[in-house]
């Protein structure tokens, strides 16, 4: 799952990074980690959550946590 999360992070556009950072900082940490999974499906990122998406999605808990942590680093 770590490799998939790293690949997903590498494909995230700056528009999605901006949108997710803005949204995640308004949420509590658990909901923020779950939110990451709703924006990723079939290897693609979306600025808005995919319809019907819930939970950690394809990235799983560890993958969503990895992406969440990267978004919070602000060192990219």
C-alpha positions as CSV (number, residue, x, y, z in Angstrom):
1,X,0.0,0.0,0.0
2,X,2.9,2.3,0.7
3,X,4.1,2.1,-2.9
4,X,0.6,2.9,-4.2
5,X,0.4,5.9,-1.9
6,X,3.8,7.2,-3.1
7,X,2.7,6.8,-6.7
8,X,-0.6,8.5,-6.0
9,X,1.2,11.4,-4.3
10,X,3.5,11.8,-7.3
11,X,0.6,12.1,-9.7
12,X,-1.3,14.7,-7.6
13,X,-1.6,18.0,-9.4
14,X,-0.9,21.3,-7.7
15,X,-4.7,22.2,-8.0
16,X,-5.6,19.1,-6.1
17,X,-2.9,19.7,-3.5
18,X,-4.2,23.2,-3.0
19,X,-7.9,22.1,-2.7
20,X,-7.2,19.3,-0.4
21,X,-4.9,21.3,1.9
22,X,-7.6,24.0,2.2
23,X,-10.3,21.4,3.0
24,X,-8.3,19.2,5.3
25,X,-7.2,22.0,7.6
26,X,-10.8,22.7,8.3
27,X,-11.5,19.1,9.6
28,X,-10.5,17.0,12.5
29,X,-7.6,14.6,11.8
30,X,-9.6,11.4,11.5
31,X,-12.1,12.9,9.1
32,X,-9.3,14.6,7.2
33,X,-7.5,11.3,6.6
34,X,-10.8,9.7,5.4
35,X,-11.4,12.7,3.1
36,X,-8.2,12.0,1.2
37,X,-9.6,8.6,0.0
38,X,-12.7,10.2,-1.4
39,X,-10.7,12.3,-3.9
40,X,-8.8,9.3,-5.5
41,X,-10.2,6.7,-7.8
42,X,-8.8,4.4,-10.5
43,X,-5.4,6.1,-10.3
44,X,-6.8,9.7,-10.7
45,X,-7.2,12.6,-8.4
46,X,-10.2,14.9,-8.3
47,X,-10.5,18.4,-6.7
48,X,-14.0,17.4,-5.5
49,X,-14.8,14.0,-3.9
50,X,-15.9,11.3,-6.3
51,X,-19.7,10.7,-6.2
52,X,-20.5,7.9,-3.8
53,X,-17.0,7.8,-2.4
54,X,-16.6,7.2,1.3
55,X,-14.0,6.1,3.7
56,X,-10.4,5.4,2.7
57,X,-11.1,4.2,-0.8
58,X,-8.5,2.5,-2.9
59,X,-5.6,3.9,-0.9
60,X,-6.7,2.3,2.4
61,X,-6.0,3.7,5.8
62,X,-2.2,3.7,5.6
63,X,-2.2,5.2,2.1
64,X,-4.6,8.0,3.1
65,X,-2.5,8.7,6.2
66,X,0.6,8.9,4.1
67,X,-1.0,11.4,1.7
68,X,-2.5,13.4,4.6
69,X,1.0,13.6,6.2
70,X,2.5,14.8,2.9
71,X,-0.2,17.4,2.5
72,X,0.5,18.7,6.0
73,X,4.3,18.9,5.5
74,X,4.1,21.8,3.1
75,X,7.7,21.1,2.0
76,X,6.9,19.8,-1.5
